[in-house]
Amino acid sequence: MQAAPFITFWSAHGGVGRTLAVLGVGRVLAARGLRVLLVDADLESPGLSRLAGGDGDGLVELMTAGVPEAAAMAGCCVPIAGTLRVLRAGRLDAAYWDRLDAWPQGERAAVLGELRRRLDAAEIADVVLVDGPAGLSRATERVVRALADRVVVLTALNQQQVAGTAELLRRCRVAELPARVVYGPLPLGEDELTAVREEAARVAFADEVLALSGPIPQHPRLALHEQASERGPVHAAHVALARELLVDAGFEARALLRGVEAAIEAQAWGRALALLRVAIVVEPTGASLGGLFPRLREHMAPAAASDPLFALLAEALPVDSPRLASFATALHSAGNPLARGYYEKFLADAPDHADMLGNFAAFLSDVCGEHDLAEAYYEQALAAAPDDADHLGNFANFLALIRGDRARADACYQATIAAAPDDAHHLGNYANFRAAAFADVAGAEALYRRALAADPEDANLLGNFARLLFAEGRGAEGRELLARALELSEAGSPLRCELCFYAHAHAPEVVPDALAQLREMLAGGVRSPGWELAANVARARLDGHAEPELLAALARVIADEAPLAALEAFVAWARSG
């Protein structure tokens, strides 16, 4: 994110709601997750310090004692609500004015400039809002120049305020400080008079103003109690002004979203969340936020780190049935349990949607471990679409791998192949099952050959067929298929990890550096899901007669505990038969 902009609120005269505007805009930005620092630089008439509540050292004490180092600045800024902090004018006791008088006017601008540099270096805020002093004096102007990147000039629409504001705007132009005018507070009613005075102000500011905002309406109760509103027209005006100020400061929606995408890709979730919060303020309609979803879907982590980002995006986007489905499947693919709520919301509106029933069944089994409920949803999916090969195939896998029900799984696989006789994926899954569950080598080989006829460049199929051939002592054929599978597999992928294991165990001449590749991938966190299936096959083949040490080694590989140390035991078992 870019350096925190310093936006100073200034007015020619008092009574225009400047301090309440600083507090109101600060609360709006902080409510959206930005780190906001409010600085009370109205030293002669500190109002923000009183509204923030409490008492303690502030600018006057810090300046007279010497500007703290950047590392100490956070301790000088008092949290008042969430990510909103205040740097007070000072400790408002009877001696405050004596301490202020002891600080020479001529030194204030230089010391405040140094304070600003230390706050920049401390990196404790995304936006700094300064409640500057009122007035046209040169001393006031020097304070504003020392603390401002941009200026917000507040004015009423009477002739005195407009004339003073025109002079402030002229000074901002000379100082090359971008300025925005906000007019108000305006009482309700008298619309005709308000329109006339607004037009007169526009004429008076025509040569100086770059941006005009307003009005901020007057709410007598809020004015009397000096409170920042959390609802109603005053709050709406503060929300609109907050957005305008971020845009003025250079926060542009497309650039922010590009930053969010880059942070998602790097899994820098904190930075992505901060940028997204700013983007939502800059573009409150969320019109371009939908473009983030595919990138987030690709890189979502199952851990809680990405949950706040996803939740914020889901809150900002309009939710309809297609988006609920997208949210559910994205979270599911990341193994994130938050998917459950989106599945349930979708199915509450569309209880017979076969695809989502099947997806929810897989989620319940794979992520939640609720296999009985998963089976019920699989059956509902098949009741809604009895001839859908994907639902049949997924249910067959569930019956085979989770339930261990060979008879039902075999019947379901047969129904799958009948529904999609040329689908390489389903043919390959059935081949794996026939080999593992029934040691049906001939049947599995026939299925593998049908699958490869449909998709001859499927590296996973080639590898699985090669494994079957190695187990049957047909090394030459197995090596040929394994070499093709390795050529087609992606470097550093879980499949390449599994294929290198096969090569190291059965055909080291095919990949002389297979063990080195395996070690590198394991050290980098790559794991092969096929190892768990291999372990299940091992247990079935060994029929309970395996040495406990071997099964323990297999378990360590699968559980990701000391996989490098366990690898050799696994390889030794594979070579032994």
Backbone torsions as a table, in degrees:
resi	resn	phi	psi	omega
1	MET	NA	148.1	-179.1
2	GLN	-68.6	166.1	-179.9
3	ALA	-58.5	146.3	-177.7
4	ALA	-63.0	124.3	176.6
5	PRO	-73.5	143.0	172.5
6	PHE	-99.4	114.1	-178.0
7	ILE	-114.3	115.1	-174.9
8	THR	-103.7	129.3	178.4
9	PHE	-92.5	127.2	-173.2
10	TRP	-134.4	153.6	173.8
11	SER	-151.6	150.2	179.2
12	ALA	-71.1	-33.5	-178.7
13	HIS	-136.4	165.5	177.3
14	GLY	-81.8	-178.7	174.2
15	GLY	78.0	17.6	-178.3
16	VAL	-109.2	8.9	177.5
17	GLY	80.2	24.9	-176.7
18	ARG	-63.6	-49.1	-176.7
19	THR	-65.7	-41.2	177.6
20	LEU	-65.1	-33.4	177.7
21	ALA	-66.9	-41.6	177.0
22	VAL	-59.9	-48.8	-178.6
23	LEU	-65.3	-42.6	-178.3
24	GLY	-64.9	-46.1	178.8
25	VAL	-65.6	-39.0	177.8
26	GLY	-61.0	-42.1	179.0
27	ARG	-66.0	-38.0	177.9
28	VAL	-60.7	-48.7	-177.5
29	LEU	-67.4	-40.1	179.2
30	ALA	-66.7	-35.5	178.5
31	ALA	-63.3	-22.7	177.9
32	ARG	-95.5	13.0	171.2
33	GLY	93.8	-1.0	178.6
34	LEU	-77.4	148.3	173.4
35	ARG	-83.2	114.6	-173.8
36	VAL	-119.5	130.6	174.6
37	LEU	-113.2	126.0	174.5
38	LEU	-101.2	128.9	-179.6
39	VAL	-116.2	122.3	178.0
40	ASP	-89.6	95.2	179.5
41	ALA	-100.5	9.6	175.3
42	ASP	-86.4	73.8	-169.5
43	LEU	-67.5	-31.7	-178.3
44	GLU	-76.2	-22.9	-179.0
45	SER	-146.4	67.3	-172.9
46	PRO	-67.5	114.7	178.7
47	GLY	-106.9	-41.2	-178.7
48	LEU	-60.7	-37.1	-180.0
49	SER	-60.8	-37.6	179.6
50	ARG	-73.6	-40.6	-179.5
51	LEU	-66.2	-32.3	-178.6
52	ALA	-70.5	-20.4	177.1
53	GLY	83.8	161.8	178.9
54	GLY	74.0	-175.3	-179.5
55	ASP	-149.7	151.6	-179.6
56	GLY	169.1	173.5	-179.7
57	ASP	-62.5	152.0	179.6
58	GLY	-147.6	-149.2	-174.4
59	LEU	-55.6	-46.8	-175.0
60	VAL	-61.1	-47.2	179.9
61	GLU	-65.8	-40.8	-179.3
62	LEU	-65.1	-41.1	-175.9
63	MET	-70.3	-40.7	-178.0
64	THR	-73.6	-25.9	178.7
65	ALA	-90.4	-11.0	-175.9
66	GLY	107.9	135.5	-176.2
67	VAL	-63.7	127.7	179.7
68	PRO	-66.2	156.5	173.2
69	GLU	-65.1	159.8	-176.1
70	ALA	-55.3	-39.9	-176.2
71	ALA	-63.2	-23.1	-178.0
72	ALA	-95.3	-5.1	-173.7
73	MET	-65.4	-36.4	-177.8
74	ALA	-59.3	-36.2	-179.3
75	GLY	-70.5	-16.3	179.1
76	CYS	-88.1	-11.1	-175.4
77	CYS	-105.5	119.8	-168.7
78	VAL	-91.8	122.7	175.3
79	PRO	-66.6	135.5	177.2
80	ILE	-122.4	-21.9	178.8
81	ALA	-167.3	107.6	177.3
82	GLY	59.4	-119.6	-177.9
83	THR	-94.6	15.7	179.7
84	LEU	-97.4	126.3	179.0
85	ARG	-124.8	160.0	178.6
86	VAL	-131.0	134.1	166.5
87	LEU	-103.6	107.3	-171.9
88	ARG	-71.4	164.3	173.1
89	ALA	-67.0	-36.0	179.5
90	GLY	166.4	-177.2	177.9
91	ARG	-80.7	110.2	-168.7
92	LEU	-85.9	62.5	174.8
93	ASP	-102.5	-172.9	-175.8
94	ALA	-64.2	-24.5	-177.0
95	ALA	-91.8	0.5	-177.9
96	TYR	-56.1	-44.5	-174.6
97	TRP	-69.1	-32.2	176.2
98	ASP	-66.7	-41.4	178.6
99	ARG	-65.5	-38.8	179.2
100	LEU	-64.9	-43.7	179.9
101	ASP	-64.6	-29.0	-179.8
102	ALA	-74.1	-10.3	179.5
103	TRP	-97.5	105.1	-173.4
104	PRO	-58.4	138.9	179.8
105	GLN	-56.0	-40.6	-174.9
106	GLY	-66.2	-18.8	-178.0
107	GLU	-94.1	-13.3	-167.2
108	ARG	-65.3	-45.4	-176.4
109	ALA	-61.0	-44.2	-178.7
110	ALA	-64.5	-42.3	-178.8
111	VAL	-69.1	-39.0	177.0
112	LEU	-65.5	-35.3	175.2
113	GLY	-62.3	-40.0	177.1
114	GLU	-67.7	-38.3	175.8
115	LEU	-58.2	-43.6	-179.9
116	ARG	-61.4	-41.7	178.6
117	ARG	-63.2	-38.3	178.5
118	ARG	-68.4	-39.4	176.8
119	LEU	-63.6	-40.6	175.8
120	ASP	-57.2	-47.8	-176.7
121	ALA	-67.2	-28.7	-178.5
122	ALA	-71.2	-24.1	178.5
123	GLU	52.7	49.7	-178.1
124	ILE	-104.4	2.0	-177.3
125	ALA	-145.1	149.6	171.8
126	ASP	-89.9	-29.1	178.6
127	VAL	-142.7	137.0	175.1
128	VAL	-116.0	121.7	177.7
129	LEU	-109.3	122.6	-175.8
130	VAL	-108.0	123.7	172.2
131	ASP	-85.2	96.1	-176.3
132	GLY	-80.5	171.6	180.0
133	PRO	-76.2	156.6	174.1
134	ALA	-90.1	151.9	173.3
135	GLY	125.2	169.5	-175.7
136	LEU	-110.2	7.0	-176.4
137	SER	-69.8	157.7	178.1
138	ARG	-67.3	-33.0	177.6
139	ALA	-63.0	-42.8	176.7
140	THR	-62.2	-43.6	-179.5
141	GLU	-61.2	-38.8	-179.8
142	ARG	-64.9	-37.6	177.1
143	VAL	-62.3	-45.4	-179.4
144	VAL	-62.1	-46.4	-179.3
145	ARG	-61.0	-36.1	-177.4
146	ALA	-68.4	-27.1	-170.9
147	LEU	-113.7	-1.0	-168.8
148	ALA	-114.0	135.3	159.5
149	ASP	-90.7	-35.9	-178.5
150	ARG	-141.5	159.1	-177.5
151	VAL	-126.3	137.6	169.5
152	VAL	-110.7	116.1	-179.1
153	VAL	-101.0	120.0	178.6
154	LEU	-97.8	140.3	-177.9
155	THR	-148.9	150.5	164.2
156	ALA	-86.6	177.5	-176.1
157	LEU	-103.5	12.2	175.9
158	ASN	-79.7	165.7	-172.1
159	GLN	-62.8	-39.4	-179.0
160	GLN	-62.7	-47.0	-179.5
161	GLN	-65.3	-42.9	-177.5
162	VAL	-63.1	-42.3	179.7
163	ALA	-64.1	-44.3	178.4
164	GLY	-64.4	-40.1	179.5
165	THR	-64.6	-39.2	177.4
166	ALA	-58.9	-38.2	178.0
167	GLU	-68.5	-41.1	177.1
168	LEU	-60.6	-41.4	-179.4
169	LEU	-65.2	-37.1	177.4
170	ARG	-62.0	-42.0	179.7
171	ARG	-66.5	-37.8	175.9
172	CYS	-61.0	-41.1	179.5
173	ARG	-63.6	-44.6	179.5
174	VAL	-61.1	-39.7	-179.9
175	ALA	-81.2	0.2	-178.7
176	GLU	57.3	40.3	175.2
177	LEU	-102.9	115.5	176.9
178	PRO	-59.1	137.0	-175.1
179	ALA	-128.9	147.1	172.4
180	ARG	-127.6	134.5	178.3
181	VAL	-98.9	133.8	175.0
182	VAL	-121.5	124.0	-179.0
183	TYR	-108.5	147.9	-175.6
184	GLY	146.0	-178.0	-4.4
185	PRO	-75.0	141.4	-179.0
186	LEU	-110.7	129.6	176.0
187	PRO	-72.6	154.8	175.8
188	LEU	-68.7	147.5	-178.2
189	GLY	87.6	-176.3	-178.7
190	GLU	53.8	42.1	-174.9
191	ASP	-63.2	-36.1	-178.3
192	GLU	-64.7	-44.4	179.5
193	LEU	-65.4	-40.9	179.1
194	THR	-60.2	-44.2	-179.1
195	ALA	-62.3	-40.4	179.4
196	VAL	-63.8	-46.4	-177.7
197	ARG	-68.4	-35.5	177.4
198	GLU	-62.3	-43.6	179.5
199	GLU	-64.9	-40.0	177.9
200	ALA	-61.8	-39.5	178.2
201	ALA	-65.1	-42.2	178.8
202	ARG	-59.0	-41.6	178.7
203	VAL	-64.0	-43.2	-177.7
204	ALA	-65.5	-32.1	-176.1
205	PHE	-95.8	1.2	-167.6
206	ALA	-54.7	-36.4	-175.4
207	ASP	-85.5	-9.5	-171.6
208	GLU	-120.0	-38.1	-169.0
209	VAL	-79.0	138.3	175.6
210	LEU	-97.1	-28.0	-178.1
211	ALA	-150.6	142.5	-178.3
212	LEU	-127.6	126.6	179.1
213	SER	-121.9	160.9	174.8
214	GLY	135.6	-179.3	-5.5
215	PRO	-86.1	159.5	165.9
216	ILE	-95.8	115.3	-175.3
217	PRO	-71.4	160.6	177.3
218	GLN	-96.4	130.9	175.4
219	HIS	-119.9	108.8	-172.4
220	PRO	-54.0	-41.7	-177.8
221	ARG	-64.6	-42.8	179.6
222	LEU	-65.2	-41.0	179.3
223	ALA	-63.2	-41.2	-178.4
224	LEU	-66.5	-40.4	-177.3
225	HIS	-90.0	-7.7	-179.7
226	GLU	54.8	54.5	-177.7
227	GLN	-118.8	146.6	171.7
228	ALA	-83.5	127.5	-175.6
229	SER	-74.3	147.4	175.4
230	GLU	-110.2	5.8	177.0
231	ARG	-161.9	172.2	174.5
232	GLY	85.3	-175.5	-173.0
233	PRO	-65.6	-32.5	178.5
234	VAL	-67.0	-45.5	177.5
235	HIS	-61.0	-42.7	178.6
236	ALA	-59.8	-39.3	177.8
237	ALA	-65.3	-39.1	178.0
238	HIS	-67.0	-38.2	176.9
239	VAL	-61.3	-46.6	180.0
240	ALA	-63.1	-41.8	-180.0
241	LEU	-66.3	-39.2	178.2
242	ALA	-58.1	-44.4	178.8
243	ARG	-62.5	-46.4	-178.4
244	GLU	-60.7	-37.9	-178.8
245	LEU	-68.4	-38.8	177.0
246	LEU	-65.7	-41.1	177.6
247	VAL	-63.7	-44.6	177.3
248	ASP	-57.3	-37.4	-176.3
249	ALA	-78.0	0.5	174.7
250	GLY	100.1	7.0	176.4
251	PHE	-81.7	105.6	-175.5
252	GLU	-109.7	135.2	-169.3
253	ALA	-56.4	-47.3	-176.5
254	ARG	-63.8	-42.0	179.0
255	ALA	-64.4	-40.6	178.0
256	LEU	-61.5	-43.1	-178.6
257	LEU	-68.2	-34.8	174.4
258	ARG	-63.0	-39.0	176.5
259	GLY	-64.4	-39.2	177.5
260	VAL	-63.0	-44.3	179.9
261	GLU	-60.5	-44.6	179.9
262	ALA	-63.6	-39.9	179.5
263	ALA	-67.9	-37.4	176.7
264	ILE	-62.6	-45.1	-178.2
265	GLU	-61.6	-36.1	178.2
266	ALA	-84.7	-0.5	-176.2
267	GLN	55.4	34.7	173.1
268	ALA	-89.6	77.5	-167.3
269	TRP	-65.8	-36.6	179.6
270	GLY	-63.1	-44.9	178.9
271	ARG	-65.9	-42.4	179.5
272	ALA	-59.8	-40.9	-178.8
273	LEU	-65.9	-43.6	179.9
274	ALA	-62.8	-44.1	-179.9
275	LEU	-65.8	-39.6	-179.8
276	LEU	-64.8	-38.2	178.3
277	ARG	-61.5	-42.1	177.6
278	VAL	-65.0	-42.5	-178.6
279	ALA	-60.7	-37.0	-179.4
280	ILE	-68.8	-34.1	175.8
281	VAL	-69.3	-43.0	-177.5
282	VAL	-67.0	-38.0	-178.7
283	GLU	-126.8	78.3	-172.0
284	PRO	-65.2	-19.8	178.8
285	THR	-73.4	-17.2	-177.1
286	GLY	69.8	21.2	-172.8
287	ALA	-58.7	-37.8	-176.5
288	SER	-104.8	3.9	-177.6
289	LEU	-70.4	-26.4	-179.2
290	GLY	-58.8	-27.3	178.6
291	GLY	-65.8	-18.8	177.7
292	LEU	-73.5	-24.4	-168.2
293	PHE	-62.7	-45.2	178.8
294	PRO	-59.4	-39.6	179.2
295	ARG	-65.9	-41.4	178.1
296	LEU	-64.6	-38.4	179.8
297	ARG	-62.3	-36.2	-179.5
298	GLU	-69.4	-32.2	-168.0
299	HIS	-118.1	8.0	-178.0
300	MET	-60.8	139.6	177.4
301	ALA	-98.8	145.3	178.0
302	PRO	-70.5	-20.1	-179.9
303	ALA	-72.3	168.2	-176.2
304	ALA	-68.6	-9.4	-175.0
305	ALA	-58.5	-38.9	-176.6
306	SER	-90.7	-6.8	-176.4
307	ASP	-61.1	-46.5	-180.0
308	PRO	-61.3	-37.0	178.9
309	LEU	-64.5	-46.4	-179.8
310	PHE	-63.7	-42.9	-179.1
311	ALA	-63.2	-39.6	178.9
312	LEU	-66.3	-41.7	178.8
313	LEU	-64.9	-42.3	179.3
314	ALA	-63.5	-35.3	179.3
315	GLU	-70.5	-35.6	-175.4
316	ALA	-78.3	-29.4	-177.1
317	LEU	-86.5	143.5	173.0
318	PRO	-65.0	132.8	-174.5
319	VAL	-100.6	121.5	172.5
320	ASP	-129.9	-179.6	-175.7
321	SER	-59.3	-46.7	178.5
322	PRO	-59.0	-38.3	-178.7
323	ARG	-72.4	-36.1	173.9
324	LEU	-57.9	-42.8	179.0
325	ALA	-63.7	-41.8	179.3
326	SER	-64.4	-43.5	178.6
327	PHE	-60.0	-46.1	-177.3
328	ALA	-61.6	-48.4	-176.3
329	THR	-71.1	-32.4	177.0
330	ALA	-64.7	-47.6	178.6
331	LEU	-64.7	-38.9	178.4
332	HIS	-60.0	-46.2	-177.8
333	SER	-63.6	-25.8	177.2
334	ALA	-88.5	-0.1	-178.0
335	GLY	70.3	27.3	-174.6
336	ASN	-95.3	123.7	-176.7
337	PRO	-65.1	-13.7	176.8
338	LEU	-61.9	-18.5	-179.9
339	ALA	-57.9	-29.9	-173.8
340	ARG	-56.7	-46.1	-178.5
341	GLY	-60.1	-38.8	-179.4
342	TYR	-72.7	-38.3	173.6
343	TYR	-58.4	-48.2	-175.8
344	GLU	-64.6	-39.5	178.1
345	LYS	-63.5	-43.0	-179.4
346	PHE	-64.1	-47.7	-175.2
347	LEU	-71.4	-21.1	174.4
348	ALA	-64.4	-31.7	178.9
349	ASP	-91.3	-25.9	-176.8
350	ALA	-135.4	71.7	-172.1
351	PRO	-68.4	-13.0	-178.6
352	ASP	-110.1	19.3	-179.2
353	HIS	-78.8	104.1	-170.4
354	ALA	-59.7	-45.4	-176.6
355	ASP	-61.2	-45.2	-178.8
356	MET	-71.3	-31.7	173.7
357	LEU	-62.5	-45.1	178.7
358	GLY	-65.4	-41.1	178.2
359	ASN	-63.8	-41.0	179.8
360	PHE	-65.6	-37.9	177.0
361	ALA	-59.9	-45.7	179.0
362	ALA	-63.0	-40.7	179.0
363	PHE	-61.6	-46.9	-178.9
364	LEU	-60.1	-37.4	-179.6
365	SER	-77.7	-50.2	-171.9
366	ASP	-74.2	-40.8	-172.7
367	VAL	-98.7	-41.3	-173.9
368	CYS	-95.4	-19.5	-177.3
369	GLY	69.8	20.2	-179.6
370	GLU	-95.9	78.9	-168.8
371	HIS	-72.2	-35.5	178.7
372	ASP	-64.0	-45.4	178.6
373	LEU	-66.4	-37.7	178.0
374	ALA	-60.0	-43.8	-179.4
375	GLU	-62.0	-38.6	178.8
376	ALA	-62.7	-40.4	179.3
377	TYR	-71.6	-36.2	173.7
378	TYR	-58.0	-43.3	-178.9
379	GLU	-66.6	-36.4	175.9
380	GLN	-65.5	-39.1	179.1
381	ALA	-62.8	-41.5	-179.8
382	LEU	-72.9	-30.1	175.1
383	ALA	-66.2	-34.5	179.4
384	ALA	-77.4	-30.2	-178.5
385	ALA	-143.8	76.6	-170.8
386	PRO	-65.2	-21.7	-177.3
387	ASP	-107.3	15.3	-179.5
388	ASP	-79.4	116.2	-174.5
389	ALA	-64.1	-36.4	-178.8
390	ASP	-65.7	-43.4	178.1
391	HIS	-66.3	-40.3	177.0
392	LEU	-61.8	-45.0	-178.8
393	GLY	-65.3	-40.8	178.9
394	ASN	-65.6	-39.5	178.6
395	PHE	-68.0	-37.4	177.0
396	ALA	-61.5	-44.1	177.3
397	ASN	-60.5	-41.1	178.9
398	PHE	-61.6	-46.2	-179.7
399	LEU	-64.0	-36.1	-177.9
400	ALA	-75.7	-50.2	-169.1
401	LEU	-89.2	-29.9	-176.8
402	ILE	-99.8	-49.6	-177.7
403	ARG	-82.8	-25.8	-175.4
404	GLY	66.6	25.2	-178.2
405	ASP	-94.1	90.8	-172.5
406	ARG	-64.2	-39.1	-176.0
407	ALA	-67.3	-49.7	179.9
408	ARG	-65.5	-39.1	179.6
409	ALA	-62.8	-42.9	-178.3
410	ASP	-63.5	-42.8	178.8
411	ALA	-63.3	-38.6	-179.4
412	CYS	-69.9	-38.9	176.0
413	TYR	-62.7	-41.5	179.6
414	GLN	-62.5	-40.9	176.7
415	ALA	-64.1	-35.4	177.9
416	THR	-62.3	-48.0	-177.5
417	ILE	-67.8	-33.8	176.7
418	ALA	-65.0	-35.8	-179.8
419	ALA	-76.8	-29.7	-178.6
420	ALA	-140.6	75.1	-172.2
421	PRO	-66.1	-16.3	-177.5
422	ASP	-116.1	18.2	179.9
423	ASP	-86.0	112.1	-174.5
424	ALA	-62.2	-37.9	-177.9
425	HIS	-63.0	-48.8	-179.0
426	HIS	-68.5	-38.4	177.1
427	LEU	-61.1	-42.0	179.0
428	GLY	-64.9	-41.5	178.5
429	ASN	-62.9	-40.9	179.5
430	TYR	-66.7	-38.0	177.2
431	ALA	-61.0	-45.5	177.8
432	ASN	-57.3	-43.9	-177.9
433	PHE	-65.2	-45.1	-178.5
434	ARG	-62.3	-37.1	179.7
435	ALA	-71.1	-43.4	-174.8
436	ALA	-76.1	-42.5	-172.2
437	ALA	-85.5	-34.4	-172.9
438	PHE	-122.0	1.6	-174.6
439	ALA	50.3	35.1	-179.0
440	ASP	-87.0	81.7	-174.7
441	VAL	-65.6	-44.3	-177.9
442	ALA	-64.8	-44.3	179.5
443	GLY	-64.7	-41.7	179.1
444	ALA	-64.8	-41.6	-179.7
445	GLU	-62.1	-42.5	179.8
446	ALA	-62.1	-40.1	179.2
447	LEU	-67.7	-41.4	177.7
448	TYR	-60.8	-41.5	-178.5
449	ARG	-67.1	-38.3	175.2
450	ARG	-63.1	-40.5	-179.6
451	ALA	-64.6	-42.9	-178.9
452	LEU	-72.0	-27.3	173.7
453	ALA	-65.2	-34.5	178.8
454	ALA	-78.1	-34.4	-179.2
455	ASP	-145.4	86.0	-174.0
456	PRO	-71.4	-8.5	-177.9
457	GLU	-114.0	26.4	176.2
458	ASP	-86.0	106.5	-174.5
459	ALA	-63.8	-34.4	179.6
460	ASN	-65.4	-44.3	176.3
461	LEU	-60.3	-46.9	-179.8
462	LEU	-58.6	-43.1	-179.8
463	GLY	-65.7	-42.6	-179.6
464	ASN	-66.2	-39.7	177.8
465	PHE	-65.4	-40.4	177.9
466	ALA	-60.1	-41.6	179.9
467	ARG	-60.7	-41.9	177.9
468	LEU	-61.4	-43.5	-179.1
469	LEU	-65.6	-39.8	177.1
470	PHE	-60.8	-43.1	-179.1
471	ALA	-63.0	-26.3	-179.9
472	GLU	-94.1	8.1	177.9
473	GLY	76.8	16.2	-179.5
474	ARG	-100.9	67.3	-171.0
475	GLY	-62.8	-41.3	-176.6
476	ALA	-62.0	-45.0	178.6
477	GLU	-66.2	-39.9	-179.7
478	GLY	-63.9	-41.8	-179.9
479	ARG	-63.1	-38.7	179.8
480	GLU	-63.5	-45.5	179.2
481	LEU	-67.2	-38.8	-179.6
482	LEU	-64.7	-41.0	178.4
483	ALA	-61.5	-40.9	178.1
484	ARG	-65.8	-40.9	179.8
485	ALA	-62.7	-43.4	179.6
486	LEU	-63.6	-39.4	179.7
487	GLU	-62.7	-34.2	-176.5
488	LEU	-89.9	-12.9	-175.9
489	SER	-83.5	156.5	-178.4
490	GLU	-86.6	132.7	179.6
491	ALA	-58.2	136.9	177.5
492	GLY	76.7	6.8	-177.9
493	SER	-89.2	160.5	174.9
494	PRO	-56.8	-36.2	178.9
495	LEU	-65.2	-43.5	178.0
496	ARG	-61.2	-36.8	177.0
497	CYS	-58.7	-46.9	-179.3
498	GLU	-66.4	-41.3	-179.7
499	LEU	-66.2	-37.1	176.3
500	CYS	-65.1	-34.2	175.4
501	PHE	-63.7	-45.5	177.6
502	TYR	-58.6	-44.3	-178.1
503	ALA	-63.4	-44.7	-179.0
504	HIS	-64.9	-35.9	-177.1
505	ALA	-77.7	-36.7	-168.7
506	HIS	-120.1	-28.8	-173.7
507	ALA	-146.0	67.2	-175.6
508	PRO	-61.6	-22.8	179.4
509	GLU	-69.8	-22.0	178.6
510	VAL	-69.0	-40.3	178.5
511	VAL	-133.9	90.0	-175.9
512	PRO	-58.5	-29.7	-179.2
513	ASP	-101.5	27.0	-176.8
514	ALA	-58.1	-43.0	-178.5
515	LEU	-65.6	-39.3	177.7
516	ALA	-63.3	-42.6	177.6
517	GLN	-62.7	-42.7	179.4
518	LEU	-59.8	-46.7	-178.8
519	ARG	-61.9	-41.5	-180.0
520	GLU	-64.2	-42.9	-179.4
521	MET	-69.2	-41.6	178.4
522	LEU	-62.4	-43.0	179.0
523	ALA	-63.4	-29.3	178.9
524	GLY	-85.7	2.1	176.3
525	GLY	93.2	6.0	179.9
526	VAL	-78.4	134.1	179.1
527	ARG	-133.3	147.4	-179.4
528	SER	-101.5	119.7	176.8
529	PRO	-63.3	-21.6	179.2
530	GLY	-66.1	-21.0	179.4
531	TRP	-63.2	-37.2	179.2
532	GLU	-64.8	-41.9	176.6
533	LEU	-63.1	-40.8	179.1
534	ALA	-61.6	-38.9	179.3
535	ALA	-65.4	-39.7	177.2
536	ASN	-62.9	-41.9	177.1
537	VAL	-62.2	-41.3	-179.7
538	ALA	-60.2	-45.6	-178.7
539	ARG	-63.1	-39.0	179.7
540	ALA	-66.0	-43.4	-177.0
541	ARG	-70.1	-40.0	-178.2
542	LEU	-74.2	-18.3	172.4
543	ASP	51.6	43.0	175.0
544	GLY	83.4	-0.9	-176.9
545	HIS	-101.4	11.1	-178.5
546	ALA	-74.7	150.3	174.5
547	GLU	-65.9	140.9	178.8
548	PRO	-57.3	-33.6	-178.8
549	GLU	-63.0	-38.2	-179.4
550	LEU	-66.6	-47.0	179.9
551	LEU	-63.6	-35.3	177.5
552	ALA	-65.6	-38.4	178.4
553	ALA	-65.2	-42.5	177.6
554	LEU	-61.1	-42.9	-179.0
555	ALA	-62.4	-38.1	-179.7
556	ARG	-66.3	-38.4	177.9
557	VAL	-63.1	-47.0	-176.2
558	ILE	-67.2	-40.4	-176.9
559	ALA	-81.5	1.3	177.2
560	ASP	66.9	29.7	175.6
561	GLU	-106.7	116.4	-179.7
562	ALA	49.9	52.8	-175.8
563	PRO	-63.5	-31.0	-179.9
564	LEU	-67.1	-42.6	-179.7
565	ALA	-68.0	-34.1	-177.0
566	ALA	-81.3	-15.0	-172.5
567	LEU	-60.4	-45.7	-175.2
568	GLU	-62.7	-37.7	177.9
569	ALA	-63.8	-39.2	179.1
570	PHE	-65.1	-43.8	179.8
571	VAL	-63.5	-43.0	-179.6
572	ALA	-61.0	-41.4	177.5
573	TRP	-62.9	-44.9	-177.5
574	ALA	-60.6	-41.0	-179.1
575	ARG	-69.3	-25.1	-176.2
576	SER	-78.4	-6.2	176.7
577	GLY	142.0	NA	NA
